[in-house]
Amino acid sequence: MAFELVDLDRPGTKMKIIFLRHGEPDYCELEEHSYTGFGIDLAPLSEKGRQQAQKLSKNLLLPSAEIIISSAVTRALETASYVACVTGLPLRVEPLLHEWQVYESGTDNFEKARTMFLENKGELLPNSPIQYETATEMKSRFLECMSKYREHQTVVVVAHRMLMRQFVPNEKIDFCQVIECELEI
């Protein structure tokens, strides 16, 4: 899938982003039925993940936003639904906020790709045995998506760790962690 690359140095509108990582997912049922690839993205939150999302939805920072923008992936969307119910903020679903892409299926390939991604600082080397989305591609995908929301000054974005890491310095981002940043969109 090709995305138009966004000029990352282009000045734009400043936007306060309140990133929320989704709650803990439960992959058991999907694994039992041999789901792979995007099929794994259908996993709902675990019971612990639901409790995390309910607690998160009461964070006092969230009502300062104007809108919630969520990944269409089930675990993110379910997390966003808790936040929307408690805050009363409008919720928009954005398919471009999906999880980082590894183009070979399987948990082992995903973990190997993550290690290579981190070792290579988000680059994909020409001789890479596993193909994956680069940091630049993720940033462009995110900025392309968010450009639709330039009229908003503060937004909540419910997304995934690898996507969030392209914009925040945190090495580890826990389930339902809240991270604020300001970006040029």
Buried (B, 14 or more C-beta within 10 A) or exposed (E): EEBEEBEEEEEBBEBBBBBBBBBBBBBEEBEEEEBEEEEBBBBBBBEEBBBBBBEBBEBEEBEEBBBBBBBEBBBBBBBBBBBBEBBEBEBBBBEBBBBBBBEBEEEEBBEBBBEBBEEBEBEBEEEBEBEBBBBBBBBBBBBBBBEEBEEBBBBBBBBBBBBBBBBBEBEEBEBBBBBEBEBEB
